[in-house]
Amino acid sequence: MNLPPPETVRTKHHRVHCDGSGQVDAALGHPRVYYQIDDAVGFVDCGYCDRRFVLEGGPADSAAS
């Protein structure tokens, strides 16, 4: 079974939140959780839906290179 890759969200903010909405209706998502992106890593993954938040210009931002 092939699963689609997790959604990647590029952001300028170190503090992000996720509720699972975006590709699905917010009512079908998960509880809202907050994450802090570490400068040394440049990204954080949601523990519920695996959505990845990438800091723009950070070490994990492939679009910056």
Phi, psi and omega in degrees: 000124180266121177262145177293151179295152178299152179290141176247130180241121175272138183218154176265356186255140177284330181259121182231163174226157180219137175232011177083354179279174182128286177273345178232164176299141182303330179293340180261005183279217181224173178302146179291129178233151181246143181226155176244125179274124179281133180302324183289331182264314176087003177203166173213143179254140176290133180288344179267306190247001179067011175299136182254129176254120184248128179287122180299128180084357180278179184295340180263000184276096181290338179286341181282340182269000000 
